[in-house]
Amino acid sequence: MPLYLCVDCGGTKAAAVIADQSGQPVAQSLGGPSNFAYLGLHAFAAVVKETVEKALKACDPSILQANGTSHCSQALQQSHAT
């Protein structure tokens, strides 16, 4: 079953949700302000990366592996190493 990532970026926060095929959230996270117009590319990308990594860390690794998302599992392992 596929997983879907949604990232909402705004002036006060970034929010990331990983959901299953039925739309049920399996992990979520919040990050700092992520308005590209005010932050610029480098800072915007850093906030999005951090927020997505937090969502991956919050996701049960067995869900990632059961869904054949090895690239997500690799990203999760790398984010745990840092």
DSSP file (Angstrom, degrees, kcal/mol; ACC not computed):
  #  RESIDUE AA STRUCTURE BP1 BP2  ACC     N-H-->O    O-->H-N    N-H-->O    O-->H-N    TCO  KAPPA ALPHA  PHI   PSI    X-CA   Y-CA   Z-CA
    1    1 A M              0   0    0      0, 0.0     2,-0.0     0, 0.0     0, 0.0   0.000 360.0 360.0 360.0 132.2    0.0    0.0    0.0
    2    2 A P        -     0   0    0      0, 0.0    19,-0.5     0, 0.0     2,-0.3  -0.309 360.0-142.7 -73.5 156.6    1.5    3.4   -0.9
    3    3 A L        -     0   0    0     64,-0.2     2,-0.4    17,-0.2    17,-0.2  -0.878  11.1-149.6-113.7 152.1    2.2    6.2    1.5
    4    4 A Y  E     -A   19   0A   0     15,-2.8    15,-2.8    -2,-0.3     2,-0.5  -0.964   0.3-151.9-126.3 140.2    1.7    9.9    0.7
    5    5 A L  E     -A   18   0A   0     -2,-0.4     2,-0.4    13,-0.2    13,-0.2  -0.941  11.7-175.9-112.3 129.4    3.6   12.9    2.1
    6    6 A C  E     -A   17   0A   0     11,-2.5    11,-2.4    -2,-0.5     2,-0.5  -0.994   2.5-170.9-123.6 130.2    2.0   16.3    2.4
    7    7 A V  E     -A   16   0A   0     -2,-0.4     2,-0.6     9,-0.2     9,-0.2  -0.984   5.2-163.4-123.5 123.5    3.9   19.3    3.5
    8    8 A D  E     -A   15   0A   0      7,-3.0     7,-2.3    -2,-0.5     2,-0.5  -0.928  11.0-166.4-106.7 116.6    2.1   22.6    4.2
    9    9 A C  E     +A   14   0A   0     -2,-0.6     2,-0.3     5,-0.2     5,-0.2  -0.888  19.3 148.4-109.1 131.5    4.5   25.6    4.3
   10   10 A G        -     0   0    0      3,-1.4    24,-3.6    -2,-0.5    25,-0.2  -0.875  57.8 -87.5-150.3-177.7    3.5   28.9    5.7
   11   11 A G  S    S+     0   0    0     -2,-0.3    24,-0.2    23,-0.2     3,-0.1   0.737 121.7  32.2 -70.8 -24.6    4.6   32.0    7.5
   12   12 A T  S    S-     0   0    0      1,-0.3     2,-0.3    21,-0.1    -1,-0.2   0.695 126.9 -10.5-106.7 -23.5    4.1   30.7   11.0
   13   13 A K        -     0   0    0     19,-0.1    -3,-1.4     2,-0.0     2,-0.4  -0.993  50.3-126.6-164.6 164.9    4.9   27.0   10.7
   14   14 A A  E     -AB   9  31A   0     17,-1.2    17,-3.0    -2,-0.3     2,-0.4  -0.955  25.7-166.1-115.0 142.8    5.5   24.0    8.4
   15   15 A A  E     -AB   8  30A   0     -7,-2.3    -7,-3.0    -2,-0.4     2,-0.4  -0.998   3.2-169.0-131.6 133.6    3.5   20.8    8.9
   16   16 A A  E     -AB   7  29A   0     13,-2.4    13,-2.2    -2,-0.4     2,-0.4  -0.975   3.8-176.4-123.2 137.0    4.2   17.4    7.4
   17   17 A V  E     -AB   6  28A   0    -11,-2.4   -11,-2.5    -2,-0.4     2,-0.5  -0.999  13.4-158.1-131.8 133.3    1.8   14.4    7.3
   18   18 A I  E     -AB   5  27A   0      9,-2.8     8,-3.5    -2,-0.4     9,-1.5  -0.962  24.7-177.7-106.3 124.9    2.5   10.9    6.1
   19   19 A A  E     -AB   4  25A   0    -15,-2.8   -15,-2.8    -2,-0.5     2,-0.1  -0.877  22.3-124.0-124.8 154.4   -0.8    9.2    5.3
   20   20 A D    >   -     0   0    0      4,-2.4     3,-2.0    -2,-0.3   -17,-0.2  -0.242  47.5 -83.6 -84.7-177.4   -1.7    5.7    4.0
   21   21 A Q  T 3  S+     0   0    0    -19,-0.5   -18,-0.1     1,-0.3    -1,-0.1   0.764 129.2  54.5 -62.3 -27.3   -3.8    5.0    0.9
   22   22 A S  T 3  S-     0   0    0      2,-0.1    -1,-0.3     1,-0.0    -3,-0.0   0.502 120.8-106.4 -85.1  -2.8   -7.1    5.6    2.8
   23   23 A G  S <  S+     0   0    0     -3,-2.0    -2,-0.1     1,-0.3   -20,-0.0   0.471  72.1 143.4  93.0   2.2   -5.9    9.0    3.9
   24   24 A Q        -     0   0    0      1,-0.1    -4,-2.4    -5,-0.0    -1,-0.3  -0.637  53.9-118.8 -77.9 126.4   -5.3    8.0    7.5
   25   25 A P  E     +B   19   0A   0      0, 0.0    -6,-0.3     0, 0.0     3,-0.1  -0.411  31.4 177.5 -63.7 135.6   -2.3    9.8    9.0
   26   26 A V  E    S+     0   0A   0     -8,-3.5    34,-0.4     1,-0.4     2,-0.3   0.521  71.8   2.2-111.0 -14.5    0.5    7.4   10.1
   27   27 A A  E     +B   18   0A   0     -9,-1.5    -9,-2.8    32,-0.1    -1,-0.4  -0.955  63.0 179.0-165.0 152.4    2.9   10.2   11.2
   28   28 A Q  E     -B   17   0A   0     -2,-0.3     2,-0.3   -11,-0.2   -11,-0.2  -0.984   1.0-179.4-153.4 161.3    3.0   14.0   11.4
   29   29 A S  E     -B   16   0A   0    -13,-2.2   -13,-2.4    -2,-0.3     2,-0.4  -0.984  17.3-135.9-156.9 162.5    5.3   16.8   12.5
   30   30 A L  E     +B   15   0A   0     -2,-0.3   -15,-0.2   -15,-0.2     2,-0.2  -0.938  21.3 178.9-122.5 148.1    5.6   20.5   12.8
   31   31 A G  E     -B   14   0A   0    -17,-3.0   -17,-1.2    -2,-0.4     3,-0.1  -0.714  32.8 -75.8-133.5-174.0    8.5   22.8   11.9
   32   32 A G  S    S-     0   0    0    -19,-0.2   -22,-0.3    -2,-0.2    -1,-0.2  -0.011  72.4 -48.2 -77.9-176.1    9.3   26.4   12.0
   33   33 A P        -     0   0    0      0, 0.0   -22,-0.2     0, 0.0    -1,-0.2  -0.221  51.8-178.8 -54.4 141.8    8.2   29.2    9.7
   34   34 A S        +     0   0    0    -24,-3.6     2,-0.9   -21,-0.3   -23,-0.2  -0.107  21.8 145.0-142.7  40.6    8.6   28.3    6.0
   35   35 A N    >>  -     0   0    0    -25,-0.2     4,-2.4   -24,-0.2     3,-1.0  -0.741  35.2-157.2 -83.5 110.4    7.5   31.2    3.9
   36   36 A F  H 3> S+     0   0    0     -2,-0.9     4,-2.3     1,-0.3    -1,-0.2   0.851  88.1  60.8 -56.7 -38.8    9.8   31.0    0.9
   37   37 A A  H 34 S+     0   0    0      1,-0.2    -1,-0.3     2,-0.2     4,-0.1   0.824 115.8  32.2 -62.1 -31.6    9.3   34.7    0.0
   38   38 A Y  H <4 S+     0   0    0     -3,-1.0    -1,-0.2     2,-0.1    -2,-0.2   0.780 124.6  41.6 -94.3 -31.0   10.7   35.8    3.4
   39   39 A L  H  < S-     0   0    0     -4,-2.4     4,-0.4     1,-0.1    -3,-0.2   0.841  95.1-136.2 -88.0 -34.7   13.2   33.0    4.1
   40   40 A G     X  -     0   0    0     -4,-2.3     4,-2.2    -5,-0.3     5,-0.2  -0.164  38.1 -67.0  87.4 166.5   14.9   32.5    0.7
   41   41 A L  H  > S+     0   0    0      1,-0.2     4,-2.8     2,-0.2     5,-0.2   0.904 127.3  49.6 -61.2 -49.2   15.7   29.2   -0.9
   42   42 A H  H  > S+     0   0    0      1,-0.2     4,-1.9     2,-0.2    -1,-0.2   0.937 116.3  40.3 -61.4 -50.1   18.4   27.9    1.5
   43   43 A A  H  > S+     0   0    0     -4,-0.4     4,-2.1     2,-0.2    -1,-0.2   0.886 115.3  52.8 -67.5 -38.6   16.5   28.5    4.7
   44   44 A F  H  X S+     0   0    0     -4,-2.2     4,-2.4     1,-0.2    -2,-0.2   0.944 110.1  47.4 -59.9 -49.3   13.2   27.3    3.2
   45   45 A A  H  X S+     0   0    0     -4,-2.8     4,-2.6     1,-0.2    -1,-0.2   0.868 110.0  53.8 -61.8 -37.2   14.7   24.0    2.1
   46   46 A A  H  X S+     0   0    0     -4,-1.9     4,-2.3    -5,-0.2    -1,-0.2   0.907 109.6  47.0 -65.4 -41.7   16.3   23.5    5.5
   47   47 A V  H  X S+     0   0    0     -4,-2.1     4,-2.4     2,-0.2    -2,-0.2   0.926 114.0  47.4 -65.9 -44.4   12.9   24.0    7.3
   48   48 A V  H  X S+     0   0    0     -4,-2.4     4,-2.6     2,-0.2     5,-0.2   0.932 112.7  49.4 -63.0 -45.3   11.2   21.6    4.9
   49   49 A K  H  X S+     0   0    0     -4,-2.6     4,-2.5     1,-0.2    -2,-0.2   0.930 112.7  47.1 -59.1 -47.2   13.9   19.0    5.2
   50   50 A E  H  X S+     0   0    0     -4,-2.3     4,-2.1     1,-0.2    -1,-0.2   0.898 112.8  49.2 -63.3 -41.0   13.9   19.1    9.0
   51   51 A T  H  X S+     0   0    0     -4,-2.4     4,-1.7     2,-0.2    -1,-0.2   0.904 112.5  46.8 -67.2 -41.7   10.1   18.9    9.1
   52   52 A V  H  X S+     0   0    0     -4,-2.6     4,-2.5     2,-0.2    -2,-0.2   0.906 110.7  52.8 -66.7 -41.1   10.0   15.9    6.7
   53   53 A E  H  X S+     0   0    0     -4,-2.5     4,-2.4    -5,-0.2    -2,-0.2   0.899 107.4  52.1 -60.6 -40.1   12.7   14.2    8.7
   54   54 A K  H  X S+     0   0    0     -4,-2.1     4,-1.6     2,-0.2    -1,-0.2   0.884 109.3  49.6 -64.0 -38.0   10.7   14.6   11.9
   55   55 A A  H  X S+     0   0    0     -4,-1.7     4,-1.0     2,-0.2    -2,-0.2   0.912 110.4  50.2 -66.0 -41.8    7.7   13.0   10.3
   56   56 A L  H >< S+     0   0    0     -4,-2.5     3,-0.6     1,-0.2    -2,-0.2   0.903 110.1  50.4 -62.6 -40.5    9.8   10.1    9.1
   57   57 A K  H 3< S+     0   0    0     -4,-2.4    -1,-0.2     1,-0.2    -2,-0.2   0.842 109.0  52.2 -65.0 -32.3   11.2    9.7   12.6
   58   58 A A  H 3< S+     0   0    0     -4,-1.6     2,-0.3    -5,-0.2    -1,-0.2   0.668  92.7  93.2 -77.5 -16.5    7.7    9.7   14.0
   59   59 A C  S << S-     0   0    0     -4,-1.0   -32,-0.1    -3,-0.6     5,-0.0  -0.595  89.3-109.1 -81.9 136.5    6.6    7.0   11.5
   60   60 A D    >>  -     0   0    0    -34,-0.4     4,-1.4    -2,-0.3     3,-1.4  -0.481  24.5-138.1 -60.8 121.1    6.7    3.4   12.7
   61   61 A P  H 3> S+     0   0    0      0, 0.0     4,-2.6     0, 0.0     5,-0.2   0.804 101.7  61.8 -55.7 -30.0    9.6    1.8   10.7
   62   62 A S  H 3> S+     0   0    0      1,-0.2     4,-2.5     2,-0.2     5,-0.1   0.841 101.4  52.7 -67.2 -30.2    7.6   -1.3   10.1
   63   63 A I  H <> S+     0   0    0     -3,-1.4     4,-1.2     2,-0.2    -1,-0.2   0.920 110.4  47.4 -67.5 -43.7    5.0    0.8    8.2
   64   64 A L  H  <>S+     0   0    0     -4,-1.4     5,-2.2     1,-0.2     3,-0.3   0.936 116.7  42.9 -62.3 -45.8    7.7    2.2    6.0
   65   65 A Q  H ><5S+     0   0    0     -4,-2.6     3,-1.6     1,-0.2    -2,-0.2   0.884 110.6  54.9 -69.8 -38.6    9.2   -1.2    5.4
   66   66 A A  H 3<5S+     0   0    0     -4,-2.5    -1,-0.2     1,-0.3    -2,-0.2   0.756 106.8  53.0 -66.5 -23.5    5.9   -3.0    4.9
   67   67 A N  T 3<5S-     0   0    0     -4,-1.2    -1,-0.3    -3,-0.3    -2,-0.2   0.283 115.9-113.3 -96.2  10.4    5.0   -0.5    2.2
   68   68 A G  T < 5 +     0   0    0     -3,-1.6     2,-1.0     1,-0.2     3,-0.3   0.795  68.8 143.5  67.2  28.0    8.2   -1.0    0.2
   69   69 A T     >< +     0   0    0     -5,-2.2     4,-2.3     1,-0.2     3,-0.5  -0.465   7.3 153.0 -98.2  62.5    9.5    2.4    1.0
   70   70 A S  H  > S+     0   0    0     -2,-1.0     4,-2.6     1,-0.3    -1,-0.2   0.853  71.2  57.2 -62.5 -33.9   13.1    1.5    1.3
   71   71 A H  H  > S+     0   0    0     -3,-0.3     4,-2.0     2,-0.2    -1,-0.3   0.867 108.0  47.9 -65.6 -33.7   14.2    4.9    0.2
   72   72 A C  H  > S+     0   0    0     -3,-0.5     4,-2.5     2,-0.2    -2,-0.2   0.894 110.3  51.9 -69.9 -39.7   12.2    6.4    3.1
   73   73 A S  H  X S+     0   0    0     -4,-2.3     4,-2.5     2,-0.2    -2,-0.2   0.900 109.5  49.7 -62.6 -39.9   13.7    3.8    5.5
   74   74 A Q  H  X S+     0   0    0     -4,-2.6     4,-2.5     2,-0.2    -1,-0.2   0.918 110.8  49.3 -63.8 -43.5   17.1    4.9    4.3
   75   75 A A  H  X S+     0   0    0     -4,-2.0     4,-2.4     1,-0.2    -2,-0.2   0.886 110.5  51.6 -62.8 -38.3   16.3    8.5    4.9
   76   76 A L  H  X S+     0   0    0     -4,-2.5     4,-1.9     2,-0.2    -2,-0.2   0.926 110.0  48.2 -64.5 -45.0   15.0    7.6    8.3
   77   77 A Q  H  X S+     0   0    0     -4,-2.5     4,-1.3     1,-0.2    -2,-0.2   0.906 112.5  49.2 -62.1 -41.3   18.2    5.8    9.2
   78   78 A Q  H  X S+     0   0    0     -4,-2.5     4,-0.8     1,-0.2    -1,-0.2   0.895 110.3  50.2 -65.9 -38.8   20.3    8.7    7.9
   79   79 A S  H  < S+     0   0    0     -4,-2.4     3,-0.3     1,-0.2    -1,-0.2   0.824 108.7  52.6 -71.5 -28.9   18.2   11.2    9.9
   80   80 A H  H  < S+     0   0    0     -4,-1.9    -1,-0.2     1,-0.2    -2,-0.2   0.793 105.0  56.8 -71.6 -27.1   18.7    9.1   13.1
   81   81 A A  H  <        0   0    0     -4,-1.3    -1,-0.2     1,-0.2    -2,-0.2   0.711 360.0 360.0 -76.1 -20.1   22.4    9.1   12.5
   82   82 A T     <        0   0    0     -4,-0.8    -1,-0.2    -3,-0.3    -2,-0.2   0.452 360.0 360.0 -97.6 360.0   22.6   13.0   12.5
